[in-house]
Amino acid sequence: MTGQTSESRGPHRRGVLGSAGLLGAARLASIARLFGGAGLLGGTGLVGGALAPSGLPGLGVGTALAADDAGHQPGITETPPDWLVFTAYDLTAADPSAARSSLEAVLRAWTSGVAGLTTAPAAGGGVGLTVTVGLGASALRRAGLGDRIPGELADIPAMPGDQLDPARSGGDLGVQVCSTDPTAALSAAARMGTLAAPFAATRWVQRGFQPTNPGSTDPPGAHRNLMGQLDGLANLQPGTPQFDRAVWASGEPAWMRGGSYLVLRRIRMLFDAWGRLDESDQTAVIGRRQSDGVPLSAGPGATAFTLPDINVRRPDGQFAIAANAHVRVTSPPANGGAVIFRRGYSYDDGPDSSGARDAGLFFASYQADPRTSYVPIQQRMSASDALNAFIRTTSSALFAIPPLPSPGGYFAQALIENG
């Protein structure tokens, strides 16, 4: 689901259907040499527990930056933990030279801060904390670095049906915090905000969650979204050649090699409209059985992880998966082979000003080049997905997620200092 109006305006049935946790000690040891434990902003006091939030006792700047062995930032390949806090920031300096200095200061502070957060006692205690740092194209423009904006960071085109709130979209900088413990996630996000505060102000915040139900009969690796559908199916698998090609940037610019690009879309679900469909109609809209997630194209013995076959027809000659079903519209065969790595969370922000429920999916996808992966998939969805009648996209953002810094360096250092 990638694609939200008022809850009361829903389509009628015929109108729709007719048309890691933490790293092990060995992995941490392999990158411990990156940082010496002192704050990277000389003289700023970013050491020890000086800025430790009260909700996470003992949280101080550590000596290693958690990441995987290939130099990618954490929070991408790990199984998504239960809780998310994503915060977008804007630089406060107006002058390009000052903005560039501020951008460098924030990235230095965050490099040191992430190291402390992910190696602190609370993190080692099993809260599965990951912190992921990104830059928006607007940060580069503010800092006088517009000529260095990667093509992959080009603004996502306007999509039919979007109802974007500018105040909740975009951002110069972004921080994704994930954890198995909500207090740890909130406290870590607050600390990153404290580190940024002298140079950047919060633009928007989104909190999300993954359903936790140990007694569920749903297949491992999948979860129910707020529409009751199984999510997390037919996704790329980290560690495979296909994943590496689709997710990690490998060309120019050099400062992004080993990084990725993160697309965020806040998708509000129209529950009243969705609830007017019976289960069979909901199944047809998605293209999977609601009960177990099995694709409508699958035969006996299939599971939720059986890949949909958009060419299978029913005995009456009609496609088993309808032409406008979500599964078909988003499938790689229908999009020239384009694939993305989805890592979204449910959200529920309570009632809006009209009293309607504001809840849905905080969609997130990682890809090497959104222009050739996410964008064509979303354009096809916007044009023909039956699910569009039951969702509204209310915010959108795109961030470059650089790789780990060089030993002794900081995030995106080559971007800031070269040239």
FENZI-V740355 format. One record per helix or strand of 3 or more residues. SS is the DSSP state (@ for helix, = for strand). FROM is the first residue (numbers start at 1). LEN is the number of residues. If there is no record, write none. Layout:
<<SS/FROM/LEN> <SS/FROM/LEN>>
//
This chain:
<<@/13/6> <@/25/10> <=/83/9> <@/96/24> <@/121/7> <=/130/6> <@/137/6> <@/146/3> <@/151/3> <@/166/3> <=/173/7> <@/182/15> <=/200/10> <@/241/7> <@/254/3> <=/260/10> <@/271/5> <@/279/8> <@/326/4> <@/332/4> <=/345/7> <=/357/11> <@/370/3> <@/374/11> <@/386/5> <=/391/11> <@/413/5>>
//
